[in-house]
Amino acid sequence: MKKAIALALVAATALNLAACGGSSSGSSGSGGKVAITIFNSKSEIQEYLEEAAAEFGKENDIDVEVYYSQDTVSAHLATRYASKDPYTINMVDAKDVYSLGAQYGYDMSGQEWVSDTDYAISVDGKVLGFPVCVEARGILYNADAIKNTLGEDFDPDSIKNLDDFKAFLDRMVAGGMESPVGILKPDWSLAAHYLQHVYEEREDVDGFIQDLYAGNVDLEKDEKFNALMDTFDVLKEYNMFKEGPISVEDDQVHQALSEGQDAFQFGGCWEWNDIIDYDYTGNIGLMPIPQNIEDSFTGKMVIFGSKYFYIDNSENTSQEQRDAAEKFLNWFALSDEGKKLVSDTCAMISPFKSNDVTCANDIGVSVKKYADAGLAIKSYDYDPDDHYSKLGAEMQRYLAGQCTRAELADAIEKYWASSTPVQH
């Protein structure tokens, strides 16, 4: 039902945008009030963000409109700038802050919220990126499904390495769960998320990426690549959808984990709204990816600021609009209403230290434990724009058994060697 409502709202918004031309450059709204627009790129919170923006606007005498597009963020915003009709506030990915934000972003260095977070993005000494939420990647687990199968509580800390994980999966099979794993097939999951760990779990990530660009990496002999692919092979072995791994729909994978038909799935916090759409058993958490090597990343998960707002600083946005935008972002981060919106209504993990509202997202509860303990791996946000589509296709081939690990490694190496380095 929530999905249907959200999609209807998105459709209505799109129609409204088409009908009115989507103008955001005028500073006057109805009754002469200052008018601002917000571009939202997280579809699952569109409904909630619209409601919150309307309430904020009413309380502060500001006209606020929230828009969503399914287009690639950078391409969509480039079109808006080309037509001299930018949004006042833009929700983008971290890498876009370094490109679009560096060109069009407004310096928010003096804002109150800056000292309340560790996840703001600065470019050339200017704070341009406002973190919307914190997310993490790892192995999702359904603790209730495990208890129903084995008759015991699940302790994710008991899984120290891949051997432990495989032995545990064998116990699940012996206990009656024939296939305890589900695998999502989209390129963004396989390449932008799973493969990304191959780059991120390095002492010198930038150095490793530069070696990839230069063609100086032999992934077949790379310990980290092989450790992560060994884990991926185990996930494949126990995948309940392995008869059609690249034809399965995302909904099927989410439903299986939500209802306890399986117990494990690689993913992250963003799965929450998909998981609760079904007959959710409860007690789904997130744990690090188990690997058969021990290094400084063992027992940690990638935790990162996910989605950032920047305020437009082009000539098509007035200072009056920018002031109103700053007021909205401080409200979003620091007010009681904004804190509740993020943590409870939207069920996101807040990146702001002063937000002590309990996260309504079960996954977020386990992530907070790792974040508070300092068990976080930094994300790498500077892949070329076509990285996840091109290497996602290669990962899909590997998932389907259509190529060998050596062929996958070769495809990854050739991709990076033929790509233009992303400046940051």
N, C-alpha and C positions, 0 to 999 in steps of 0.2 A: 504493500500500500504506500509506504513512504517513497519507494522508488517511483511509483506511478505519479504521485503528487509532485515529486521533484521534477520529473520529466515534463509534466504538464506545465509547471511553472517556467521551466527552461524554454519550452516551446512558446509560451505566452510572451516571455521576455524577448525572444528572438523576433516575434511578430511585431512587438511594440518598437523594437529597435529599427526594424525595416520600415515601419510606418512613419516614424518621426525622424528618420535619418540618423538616429543615435547621437545627436549633437551633444558634445560635452564641453565645447569651447566657450559657450556663453556663461557668464558668471551669475546671471539672474535667473531664478526659478519663479514659481508662482508667487504672486504678491510681492515681487521684488526681492525675495530671499536669495541668498547665495546658493548656487546649485553645484553639486559635485557628483561625479560618477565613479563607480568602483567596478573594475574588471575582476571577476572571480574565476579562477581556473581549477577550483575543486568542486566538481559537480555535486558531490554528496552533501555539501553544506549550503547550496544555493538557496534553498527554502529558508533556512535559519538565518542566513546572512541578510536576505531581503527583509525579513521581519525585524531583525535587530537594527538595520540601517534605518528603517522607517521609524522605529521608536527613538533612536538617536536623533534623527532629523526633527521629529516632533518636539523633543525636549530642548533642542538647541536652535530651533528656528532655521534649519538648513534643509534644502531639498536634496535628497540622496537617492540615486538610482543604482541598482546593482545589475550587471550584465554578465552573461556566461557565453562562451563559445567553445565548440568542440574542436576548432581548428588548432593547429600547433601554435603555442603561445607566441613565439617570436614572429611567426608569419602573420598572425592576427594583428598583433600590435604594430608591426611594420606597415600594414595596410592602413591602420588608423592614423599613423603619423604621416603617411603619404598623402592622406586626404585632409591633413591639418585638423584632425578631430580626435585628439587623444583623450583617453580616460584621465581623470584627476588622480586616481589611485589605481595601481596595477598590481595584481597578484601574479608573480612569475616564479620560475625555478631559480635556484641560486646562480646558475651560470648566466642567466639573463640579466642579473643585477650587474655583472661585469661587462656586459655588452650594451644592452638598452639602457640600463641604469647609469652606466658611466657616461653615456651621451645625453640622456634626458633626465636623470635623477636629480632630485632636490636634496640638498644637504640637511640632514636631520640631527646633526651632532649635538645640538643643545637641548634636545628633547628629554623630558623626564624619564621616559621608558628605557633610554639607552643604558643607564646604569643598573637596570633591573634584569639584564639578560646577558648571557655569554654567547649568543648566537647572531648578533647583529653583523651585517656585512659592511665593511668599509672599503672604499676605493680611493686611493690617493689622499688618504687622511680625512675623507668625508664619509659620514655614516649615510649610506644610501639604501640599505636593505633592512626592512623591519620584519623579523621572523614571525610567521603566523602560528606555527606549531612545531613540535619536535616529533620526529618519527624514528623508527628503528627497523632493521632487517634481521632476520634469523629464521629459526625453525619454529613455526607455530605448533602448539600441541594442545590436544583436548584432554585435560586431566580427568574429566568425568568418564570419557570413553575408555581411557586406560584403566581407571579403577573398576569399571564395569567388566572389563576383560580379565584383569589380573587379580581383582579383589584387594588391591592395595593402593595407597596414595602415591602419586607420582612426584618424585623429587628430581627436577631437571638438573640440579647440581650433581646428581649421581652419574650423569653422562659426561665423562671426562674426555672421551676421544671417539673416533669412528668405530673402533672395535666394541666399545661399550654400547654404542648406538645400535650396531648390527645385532649384537647379542640380545638387546632389548626388543628389537623388532622380531627376532626369532621367537622370543617368549610370547609376544603378542599373537603371532601366527599360531603357536602351540596352544594359546589360550582361546582360540576360536576366531580371531580377526584375520581373515585370509590375506588381506592386502592393507596394511596399516598406514599407507602413504598416499597422498594425492599430489599431483604436480600441475601447476598452471602452465599453459603453453604459450601465452602472449610473449612477443619479443621483448616488451618492456620488463617483464618478470625475469626472463631467462638471461637477457644481456644487460639491461640497465640496472638490474638488481643482483642476480646471482653472479654472473661473470665479473661484475664490478668488484667483488671481493678479491679477485686475483690481483687487481691494481691497488686496492686500498690497504691490504694487509702487508704493507712494506714499511721498512724503516725510512726509506727515502722514496716516497711515492712519485714525486715529480721527476726524480732521476730515472726511475723505472719507466715512466711514460716517455721520457725523452729517448731512452734506449729503444723503446718500441717504435717510435717515429723514425729513428735512425736505422732500424732493421738489425739491431744488435742483440735481440733476445731470442733464445732458443727455448720455447715453451715446453717442448718435449722433455727437456732436461731440467725444467724449473720445478723446484720442490713445492712451492705454494700452488702453482697451477695443478700439479698432479694430485696434491692432497685434496684440493677442492673438487677436482673431477672424480676422485675416488669416492668422495661423499655423494656427489651427484649420481654416480653409478649405483650406489646403494639405494638412493631414493628411487631411481629407475627400476631397480630389481623388485621393490616392494610396492610399486605404483599400481593402485587399483584400476587405473585407466590405461595400462600399458598396451592393451590391444589396439587402442586408437589414441595415442598420446598427444597427437597434434590436431585431432578432430574434436576432442572433448571441449565442451563449453565451460567457461569460467564458473557459471552458476552451478554446474554439477560438482565442481571441485569444492566450491565454498559450502554447498549444501552437505556434502559428505563429511567435511570437518565439523560443521555446525551441529549436525545431528548425531555425530559419533559413529558414522559408518566407517571412517578411518580415524587416525589419531595424530598424524603429522603432515605438515605441509610447509614448504619454504614460502615465506612471505613477510608481511610486516603490519604495522599499525593500521595502514590504510584499508586492510581487509575487513576491519571491524563492521562497517555499515553493511557490507555484503554478507557477513557471517550471521548477523542478527536478523536477517530477512527470513530465516527459516525457523525450524523448531529447535532453537538454540538450547543446547544442554547446559551451558554455563561453563565457567572455569577454563577458558582458553587463554593460554599464555604464550610467551615467546622466550626462546633460549638461543644461545650462540650456536653457530654451525659446528658440529663436531668434526674434528680432523685428526688424522693419525700422525700429526707432528706437533711438537710442543715449542711454542715461541712466545714472543711478547704479546701476541694477540689471542692466545688461548684463553678461553673463558670470557671473552669480550664479544660485544656485538656492535655493529655500525649504528651509531646514534647521531642524528643530524637535524639541523633546522630544515624544515620542509615547507616550501612555498614562502615567498617573501613579498611584502608590499613595497613598492617605491612610489613616491609622489612625483608627478610630472613637473618638470622645470622648463618646459618649452614655452615659446612666446604665445602659444595657444591656450595656456592656463594662466589665470590671473593670480596675483599674490593673495587676493581675498579667498580664492578657491584653495590655494595651498595652505593658508592659515586654517581653513575649515577642515582640510584633509588631516593636518597635524592634530587638530582637536579630536577627530574621529579615531586616529591611531592611538592617542593617549587614552581615550575612552576604552578602546578595544583591549589594551594591555593592562590598565590600572584600575578601572572602575569595577565596582562589585558586579554590575550588570555584564560588563565585558568579560570578566573572569568566569562568570557562570556560563556565558555564551560559549566560550572556548572549551572549558573542561567538562561541563555537564550537558548542555544542549547539543553541541557539536561533537562531544566525546573525543576531543583532541587533547594531546599532552601539551600543556602550556610551556613556552620557552622562558616565561618570566618567573623570577624567583619569588615574588610576592604573591603569586597565585597559589593559594593553598586549598582551592576547591577540589574535592576528590574527583579524579577523572572517571567518567561514566563508562569508559572503554576498559574492559577487563585486560586487554593486551597492554594497555598503557600502565597498568599497575605493576606488571612484571618489568616493563621497560624502565620505569622510575627506579626500581631496585638497582638495576645495573648502572643507571645514570648517577644515582646518588653515591654509589660505591666507586665511581670513577672508572668503571669498566666499559668505556666507550671508545670505539674506533672512529676516527674522522672519515667523513665521506669525501670522495673525489668528484668534483662537480664540473670538470672541464673537458669532457669527452666531446669529440666532433658531433654535430647535430644528427648525422646519419648513423651514429655508432650503434644505437640499440636496434634500429631497423635492419641494418646489414648484418651485424653479428648476432642479432636475435634470430635471424633466418638460419644462420649457421648452427646456433644452439638448438633450434628446432630440428634440424637435420640430425644432429647428434642424439637428441631425445628420441627421435623416431628410428634410430638405428640405421640411418642412411649414410653415415660417414664414421670413420674411425676417430679416435682421440688425436692421432697424429695428423689427420686431415683437418680436424677442427683447429688444432694448434697452428697449422700452416695458414689456414684462412684468417685467423686472428692476426698473425704476424704480417701477412700481406695487406690486410686492411689498414693497420696502423702505419705501415711503411709507405702507403700510397695516400695518406691523409695529411692535410695541412694542420700544423700545430695550432692549438687554440691558445691565444694570448690571455694571460691573467696575472 
